[in-house]
Amino acid sequence: MKQTRTMELMVGAFIAAGIAGLFVLAMQVSNLSSFSPAGTYRLTAHFDNIGGLKERSPVMAGGVLVGRVASIDYDNRSYQAVVVMEMDSAYDQFPDDSVASIYTAGLLGEQYVALDPGGSEDLLADGSEIEFTTSALVLEKLVGKFLLNKAGE
């Protein structure tokens, strides 16, 4: 009887460790623990199409996480998506002619904003707007154009 009780406790501990491991894995996959909002500044960019970009998506420069997407809205005047990015204040040296592009991580991965620094000596500050943007590449549009071109031949 004592041996059965010990076995039950060991199985319970194993299950608890498995659940804790799954929780840690979920936190790593969702990137919730990799960026802290302490010491940030905000940048805004307008895009014609953001594809599957979501709030909390990464903002990368040279493959390094420099910020996160804080909010996404739609501008009824310009008919564009407005993306507000919360940038880590350690990375506050982006020129004001930098380009913001939306890319996909891998073939079916999540989308992120990539910042390519420009050559200007003037820097982006808190509340600045990035003027030069490249929208997301939408696979359905490319396939549609390809099929229309083939049908026209």
Biotite code that builds the C-alpha atoms (Angstrom):
import biotite.structure as struc

atoms = struc.array([
    struc.Atom([0.000, 0.000, 0.000], chain_id="A", res_id=1, res_name="MET", atom_name="CA", element="C"),
    struc.Atom([2.868, 2.365, 0.818], chain_id="A", res_id=2, res_name="LYS", atom_name="CA", element="C"),
    struc.Atom([4.478, 1.571, -2.511], chain_id="A", res_id=3, res_name="GLN", atom_name="CA", element="C"),
    struc.Atom([1.230, 2.429, -4.378], chain_id="A", res_id=4, res_name="THR", atom_name="CA", element="C"),
    struc.Atom([1.050, 5.791, -2.598], chain_id="A", res_id=5, res_name="ARG", atom_name="CA", element="C"),
    struc.Atom([4.669, 6.582, -3.521], chain_id="A", res_id=6, res_name="THR", atom_name="CA", element="C"),
    struc.Atom([3.981, 5.686, -7.147], chain_id="A", res_id=7, res_name="MET", atom_name="CA", element="C"),
    struc.Atom([0.912, 7.955, -7.202], chain_id="A", res_id=8, res_name="GLU", atom_name="CA", element="C"),
    struc.Atom([2.952, 10.867, -5.786], chain_id="A", res_id=9, res_name="LEU", atom_name="CA", element="C"),
    struc.Atom([5.673, 10.328, -8.392], chain_id="A", res_id=10, res_name="MET", atom_name="CA", element="C"),
    struc.Atom([3.131, 10.292, -11.226], chain_id="A", res_id=11, res_name="VAL", atom_name="CA", element="C"),
    struc.Atom([1.514, 13.456, -9.852], chain_id="A", res_id=12, res_name="GLY", atom_name="CA", element="C"),
    struc.Atom([4.892, 15.209, -9.641], chain_id="A", res_id=13, res_name="ALA", atom_name="CA", element="C"),
    struc.Atom([5.694, 14.114, -13.201], chain_id="A", res_id=14, res_name="PHE", atom_name="CA", element="C"),
    struc.Atom([2.379, 15.500, -14.492], chain_id="A", res_id=15, res_name="ILE", atom_name="CA", element="C"),
    struc.Atom([2.886, 18.797, -12.617], chain_id="A", res_id=16, res_name="ALA", atom_name="CA", element="C"),
    struc.Atom([6.389, 19.124, -14.119], chain_id="A", res_id=17, res_name="ALA", atom_name="CA", element="C"),
    struc.Atom([4.944, 18.443, -17.578], chain_id="A", res_id=18, res_name="GLY", atom_name="CA", element="C"),
    struc.Atom([2.295, 21.143, -17.167], chain_id="A", res_id=19, res_name="ILE", atom_name="CA", element="C"),
    struc.Atom([4.934, 23.615, -15.948], chain_id="A", res_id=20, res_name="ALA", atom_name="CA", element="C"),
    struc.Atom([7.105, 22.740, -18.958], chain_id="A", res_id=21, res_name="GLY", atom_name="CA", element="C"),
    struc.Atom([4.206, 23.344, -21.345], chain_id="A", res_id=22, res_name="LEU", atom_name="CA", element="C"),
    struc.Atom([3.546, 26.722, -19.708], chain_id="A", res_id=23, res_name="PHE", atom_name="CA", element="C"),
    struc.Atom([7.198, 27.771, -20.150], chain_id="A", res_id=24, res_name="VAL", atom_name="CA", element="C"),
    struc.Atom([7.117, 26.594, -23.771], chain_id="A", res_id=25, res_name="LEU", atom_name="CA", element="C"),
    struc.Atom([3.914, 28.564, -24.432], chain_id="A", res_id=26, res_name="ALA", atom_name="CA", element="C"),
    struc.Atom([5.500, 31.706, -22.978], chain_id="A", res_id=27, res_name="MET", atom_name="CA", element="C"),
    struc.Atom([8.567, 31.280, -25.200], chain_id="A", res_id=28, res_name="GLN", atom_name="CA", element="C"),
    struc.Atom([6.525, 30.701, -28.354], chain_id="A", res_id=29, res_name="VAL", atom_name="CA", element="C"),
    struc.Atom([4.251, 33.691, -27.717], chain_id="A", res_id=30, res_name="SER", atom_name="CA", element="C"),
    struc.Atom([7.246, 35.997, -27.037], chain_id="A", res_id=31, res_name="ASN", atom_name="CA", element="C"),
    struc.Atom([5.460, 37.543, -24.063], chain_id="A", res_id=32, res_name="LEU", atom_name="CA", element="C"),
    struc.Atom([8.532, 37.407, -21.871], chain_id="A", res_id=33, res_name="SER", atom_name="CA", element="C"),
    struc.Atom([11.153, 38.663, -24.355], chain_id="A", res_id=34, res_name="SER", atom_name="CA", element="C"),
    struc.Atom([10.380, 42.382, -24.390], chain_id="A", res_id=35, res_name="PHE", atom_name="CA", element="C"),
    struc.Atom([9.674, 44.650, -21.471], chain_id="A", res_id=36, res_name="SER", atom_name="CA", element="C"),
    struc.Atom([7.877, 47.958, -22.101], chain_id="A", res_id=37, res_name="PRO", atom_name="CA", element="C"),
    struc.Atom([10.010, 49.880, -19.564], chain_id="A", res_id=38, res_name="ALA", atom_name="CA", element="C"),
    struc.Atom([11.845, 52.748, -21.256], chain_id="A", res_id=39, res_name="GLY", atom_name="CA", element="C"),
    struc.Atom([10.080, 52.924, -24.614], chain_id="A", res_id=40, res_name="THR", atom_name="CA", element="C"),
    struc.Atom([9.154, 55.451, -27.261], chain_id="A", res_id=41, res_name="TYR", atom_name="CA", element="C"),
    struc.Atom([6.459, 55.260, -29.941], chain_id="A", res_id=42, res_name="ARG", atom_name="CA", element="C"),
    struc.Atom([6.693, 55.405, -33.723], chain_id="A", res_id=43, res_name="LEU", atom_name="CA", element="C"),
    struc.Atom([3.822, 55.401, -36.222], chain_id="A", res_id=44, res_name="THR", atom_name="CA", element="C"),
    struc.Atom([3.683, 54.056, -39.772], chain_id="A", res_id=45, res_name="ALA", atom_name="CA", element="C"),
    struc.Atom([0.928, 53.901, -42.413], chain_id="A", res_id=46, res_name="HIS", atom_name="CA", element="C"),
    struc.Atom([0.605, 50.789, -44.586], chain_id="A", res_id=47, res_name="PHE", atom_name="CA", element="C"),
    struc.Atom([-1.695, 50.002, -47.521], chain_id="A", res_id=48, res_name="ASP", atom_name="CA", element="C"),
    struc.Atom([-1.953, 46.374, -46.380], chain_id="A", res_id=49, res_name="ASN", atom_name="CA", element="C"),
    struc.Atom([-0.694, 44.823, -43.145], chain_id="A", res_id=50, res_name="ILE", atom_name="CA", element="C"),
    struc.Atom([-1.616, 41.229, -44.009], chain_id="A", res_id=51, res_name="GLY", atom_name="CA", element="C"),
    struc.Atom([-1.711, 39.170, -40.811], chain_id="A", res_id=52, res_name="GLY", atom_name="CA", element="C"),
    struc.Atom([0.243, 41.587, -38.622], chain_id="A", res_id=53, res_name="LEU", atom_name="CA", element="C"),
    struc.Atom([-1.056, 41.605, -35.042], chain_id="A", res_id=54, res_name="LYS", atom_name="CA", element="C"),
    struc.Atom([-0.576, 43.582, -31.876], chain_id="A", res_id=55, res_name="GLU", atom_name="CA", element="C"),
    struc.Atom([2.542, 42.442, -29.987], chain_id="A", res_id=56, res_name="ARG", atom_name="CA", element="C"),
    struc.Atom([4.189, 41.356, -33.258], chain_id="A", res_id=57, res_name="SER", atom_name="CA", element="C"),
    struc.Atom([7.948, 41.944, -33.227], chain_id="A", res_id=58, res_name="PRO", atom_name="CA", element="C"),
    struc.Atom([9.683, 44.984, -34.694], chain_id="A", res_id=59, res_name="VAL", atom_name="CA", element="C"),
    struc.Atom([13.122, 43.922, -35.912], chain_id="A", res_id=60, res_name="MET", atom_name="CA", element="C"),
    struc.Atom([16.172, 45.759, -37.193], chain_id="A", res_id=61, res_name="ALA", atom_name="CA", element="C"),
    struc.Atom([18.969, 43.636, -38.604], chain_id="A", res_id=62, res_name="GLY", atom_name="CA", element="C"),
    struc.Atom([17.368, 40.546, -37.063], chain_id="A", res_id=63, res_name="GLY", atom_name="CA", element="C"),
    struc.Atom([17.388, 42.069, -33.562], chain_id="A", res_id=64, res_name="VAL", atom_name="CA", element="C"),
    struc.Atom([14.183, 42.637, -31.588], chain_id="A", res_id=65, res_name="LEU", atom_name="CA", element="C"),
    struc.Atom([13.978, 46.427, -31.101], chain_id="A", res_id=66, res_name="VAL", atom_name="CA", element="C"),
    struc.Atom([10.277, 46.824, -30.313], chain_id="A", res_id=67, res_name="GLY", atom_name="CA", element="C"),
    struc.Atom([6.733, 45.498, -30.568], chain_id="A", res_id=68, res_name="ARG", atom_name="CA", element="C"),
    struc.Atom([3.570, 46.537, -32.388], chain_id="A", res_id=69, res_name="VAL", atom_name="CA", element="C"),
    struc.Atom([1.530, 48.418, -29.775], chain_id="A", res_id=70, res_name="ALA", atom_name="CA", element="C"),
    struc.Atom([-1.677, 48.980, -31.728], chain_id="A", res_id=71, res_name="SER", atom_name="CA", element="C"),
    struc.Atom([-3.225, 48.726, -35.178], chain_id="A", res_id=72, res_name="ILE", atom_name="CA", element="C"),
    struc.Atom([-5.962, 51.044, -36.410], chain_id="A", res_id=73, res_name="ASP", atom_name="CA", element="C"),
    struc.Atom([-7.515, 52.185, -39.685], chain_id="A", res_id=74, res_name="TYR", atom_name="CA", element="C"),
    struc.Atom([-7.404, 55.757, -40.985], chain_id="A", res_id=75, res_name="ASP", atom_name="CA", element="C"),
    struc.Atom([-10.678, 56.625, -42.754], chain_id="A", res_id=76, res_name="ASN", atom_name="CA", element="C"),
    struc.Atom([-9.102, 59.620, -44.519], chain_id="A", res_id=77, res_name="ARG", atom_name="CA", element="C"),
    struc.Atom([-6.080, 57.962, -46.104], chain_id="A", res_id=78, res_name="SER", atom_name="CA", element="C"),
    struc.Atom([-7.662, 54.473, -46.294], chain_id="A", res_id=79, res_name="TYR", atom_name="CA", element="C"),
    struc.Atom([-4.569, 52.953, -44.745], chain_id="A", res_id=80, res_name="GLN", atom_name="CA", element="C"),
    struc.Atom([-3.735, 50.868, -41.712], chain_id="A", res_id=81, res_name="ALA", atom_name="CA", element="C"),
    struc.Atom([-1.996, 52.802, -38.949], chain_id="A", res_id=82, res_name="VAL", atom_name="CA", element="C"),
    struc.Atom([0.564, 50.788, -36.990], chain_id="A", res_id=83, res_name="VAL", atom_name="CA", element="C"),
    struc.Atom([1.905, 52.181, -33.715], chain_id="A", res_id=84, res_name="VAL", atom_name="CA", element="C"),
    struc.Atom([5.170, 50.596, -32.601], chain_id="A", res_id=85, res_name="MET", atom_name="CA", element="C"),
    struc.Atom([6.569, 50.688, -29.090], chain_id="A", res_id=86, res_name="GLU", atom_name="CA", element="C"),
    struc.Atom([10.350, 50.796, -29.424], chain_id="A", res_id=87, res_name="MET", atom_name="CA", element="C"),
    struc.Atom([12.945, 50.010, -26.754], chain_id="A", res_id=88, res_name="ASP", atom_name="CA", element="C"),
    struc.Atom([14.692, 53.242, -25.781], chain_id="A", res_id=89, res_name="SER", atom_name="CA", element="C"),
    struc.Atom([18.071, 51.511, -26.100], chain_id="A", res_id=90, res_name="ALA", atom_name="CA", element="C"),
    struc.Atom([17.480, 51.637, -29.870], chain_id="A", res_id=91, res_name="TYR", atom_name="CA", element="C"),
    struc.Atom([16.689, 55.320, -30.372], chain_id="A", res_id=92, res_name="ASP", atom_name="CA", element="C"),
    struc.Atom([19.156, 56.079, -33.166], chain_id="A", res_id=93, res_name="GLN", atom_name="CA", element="C"),
    struc.Atom([17.032, 55.364, -36.253], chain_id="A", res_id=94, res_name="PHE", atom_name="CA", element="C"),
    struc.Atom([17.355, 57.996, -39.017], chain_id="A", res_id=95, res_name="PRO", atom_name="CA", element="C"),
    struc.Atom([14.148, 59.765, -40.019], chain_id="A", res_id=96, res_name="ASP", atom_name="CA", element="C"),
    struc.Atom([14.340, 58.323, -43.549], chain_id="A", res_id=97, res_name="ASP", atom_name="CA", element="C"),
    struc.Atom([14.221, 54.718, -42.310], chain_id="A", res_id=98, res_name="SER", atom_name="CA", element="C"),
    struc.Atom([11.949, 52.258, -44.118], chain_id="A", res_id=99, res_name="VAL", atom_name="CA", element="C"),
    struc.Atom([9.367, 50.089, -42.314], chain_id="A", res_id=100, res_name="ALA", atom_name="CA", element="C"),
    struc.Atom([8.420, 46.880, -44.131], chain_id="A", res_id=101, res_name="SER", atom_name="CA", element="C"),
    struc.Atom([6.157, 43.993, -43.212], chain_id="A", res_id=102, res_name="ILE", atom_name="CA", element="C"),
    struc.Atom([7.761, 40.586, -43.685], chain_id="A", res_id=103, res_name="TYR", atom_name="CA", element="C"),
    struc.Atom([6.843, 37.007, -42.866], chain_id="A", res_id=104, res_name="THR", atom_name="CA", element="C"),
    struc.Atom([9.129, 34.871, -40.698], chain_id="A", res_id=105, res_name="ALA", atom_name="CA", element="C"),
    struc.Atom([9.463, 31.717, -42.780], chain_id="A", res_id=106, res_name="GLY", atom_name="CA", element="C"),
    struc.Atom([6.980, 30.417, -45.326], chain_id="A", res_id=107, res_name="LEU", atom_name="CA", element="C"),
    struc.Atom([3.971, 30.255, -43.002], chain_id="A", res_id=108, res_name="LEU", atom_name="CA", element="C"),
    struc.Atom([5.336, 32.099, -39.970], chain_id="A", res_id=109, res_name="GLY", atom_name="CA", element="C"),
    struc.Atom([4.140, 35.158, -38.134], chain_id="A", res_id=110, res_name="GLU", atom_name="CA", element="C"),
    struc.Atom([4.483, 38.593, -39.679], chain_id="A", res_id=111, res_name="GLN", atom_name="CA", element="C"),
    struc.Atom([6.723, 41.285, -38.250], chain_id="A", res_id=112, res_name="TYR", atom_name="CA", element="C"),
    struc.Atom([7.811, 44.846, -38.976], chain_id="A", res_id=113, res_name="VAL", atom_name="CA", element="C"),
    struc.Atom([11.379, 45.213, -40.234], chain_id="A", res_id=114, res_name="ALA", atom_name="CA", element="C"),
    struc.Atom([13.117, 48.575, -39.936], chain_id="A", res_id=115, res_name="LEU", atom_name="CA", element="C"),
    struc.Atom([15.838, 49.406, -42.437], chain_id="A", res_id=116, res_name="ASP", atom_name="CA", element="C"),
    struc.Atom([17.825, 52.466, -41.352], chain_id="A", res_id=117, res_name="PRO", atom_name="CA", element="C"),
    struc.Atom([18.246, 55.294, -43.837], chain_id="A", res_id=118, res_name="GLY", atom_name="CA", element="C"),
    struc.Atom([21.148, 57.678, -44.225], chain_id="A", res_id=119, res_name="GLY", atom_name="CA", element="C"),
    struc.Atom([19.779, 60.892, -42.746], chain_id="A", res_id=120, res_name="SER", atom_name="CA", element="C"),
    struc.Atom([21.476, 62.590, -39.827], chain_id="A", res_id=121, res_name="GLU", atom_name="CA", element="C"),
    struc.Atom([18.093, 63.532, -38.314], chain_id="A", res_id=122, res_name="ASP", atom_name="CA", element="C"),
    struc.Atom([16.706, 60.872, -35.974], chain_id="A", res_id=123, res_name="LEU", atom_name="CA", element="C"),
    struc.Atom([13.217, 59.574, -35.257], chain_id="A", res_id=124, res_name="LEU", atom_name="CA", element="C"),
    struc.Atom([11.929, 60.719, -31.872], chain_id="A", res_id=125, res_name="ALA", atom_name="CA", element="C"),
    struc.Atom([8.993, 59.755, -29.668], chain_id="A", res_id=126, res_name="ASP", atom_name="CA", element="C"),
    struc.Atom([5.784, 60.265, -31.653], chain_id="A", res_id=127, res_name="GLY", atom_name="CA", element="C"),
    struc.Atom([7.518, 60.416, -35.051], chain_id="A", res_id=128, res_name="SER", atom_name="CA", element="C"),
    struc.Atom([5.970, 58.949, -38.164], chain_id="A", res_id=129, res_name="GLU", atom_name="CA", element="C"),
    struc.Atom([7.919, 56.702, -40.502], chain_id="A", res_id=130, res_name="ILE", atom_name="CA", element="C"),
    struc.Atom([7.205, 58.075, -43.984], chain_id="A", res_id=131, res_name="GLU", atom_name="CA", element="C"),
    struc.Atom([8.595, 55.246, -46.103], chain_id="A", res_id=132, res_name="PHE", atom_name="CA", element="C"),
    struc.Atom([6.756, 51.934, -45.776], chain_id="A", res_id=133, res_name="THR", atom_name="CA", element="C"),
    struc.Atom([6.413, 48.693, -47.717], chain_id="A", res_id=134, res_name="THR", atom_name="CA", element="C"),
    struc.Atom([3.181, 46.757, -47.263], chain_id="A", res_id=135, res_name="SER", atom_name="CA", element="C"),
    struc.Atom([2.840, 43.049, -46.647], chain_id="A", res_id=136, res_name="ALA", atom_name="CA", element="C"),
    struc.Atom([3.117, 40.698, -49.587], chain_id="A", res_id=137, res_name="LEU", atom_name="CA", element="C"),
    struc.Atom([-0.224, 38.919, -49.900], chain_id="A", res_id=138, res_name="VAL", atom_name="CA", element="C"),
    struc.Atom([0.133, 35.489, -51.477], chain_id="A", res_id=139, res_name="LEU", atom_name="CA", element="C"),
    struc.Atom([-3.465, 35.416, -52.745], chain_id="A", res_id=140, res_name="GLU", atom_name="CA", element="C"),
    struc.Atom([-2.905, 38.599, -54.778], chain_id="A", res_id=141, res_name="LYS", atom_name="CA", element="C"),
    struc.Atom([0.254, 37.195, -56.345], chain_id="A", res_id=142, res_name="LEU", atom_name="CA", element="C"),
    struc.Atom([-1.481, 33.956, -57.328], chain_id="A", res_id=143, res_name="VAL", atom_name="CA", element="C"),
    struc.Atom([-4.427, 35.912, -58.734], chain_id="A", res_id=144, res_name="GLY", atom_name="CA", element="C"),
    struc.Atom([-2.145, 38.122, -60.854], chain_id="A", res_id=145, res_name="LYS", atom_name="CA", element="C"),
    struc.Atom([-0.227, 35.086, -62.069], chain_id="A", res_id=146, res_name="PHE", atom_name="CA", element="C"),
    struc.Atom([-3.427, 33.300, -63.093], chain_id="A", res_id=147, res_name="LEU", atom_name="CA", element="C"),
    struc.Atom([-4.795, 36.408, -64.837], chain_id="A", res_id=148, res_name="LEU", atom_name="CA", element="C"),
    struc.Atom([-1.545, 36.829, -66.776], chain_id="A", res_id=149, res_name="ASN", atom_name="CA", element="C"),
    struc.Atom([-1.605, 33.169, -67.831], chain_id="A", res_id=150, res_name="LYS", atom_name="CA", element="C"),
    struc.Atom([-5.273, 33.433, -68.858], chain_id="A", res_id=151, res_name="ALA", atom_name="CA", element="C"),
    struc.Atom([-4.497, 36.512, -70.957], chain_id="A", res_id=152, res_name="GLY", atom_name="CA", element="C"),
    struc.Atom([-1.780, 34.708, -72.955], chain_id="A", res_id=153, res_name="GLU", atom_name="CA", element="C"),
])
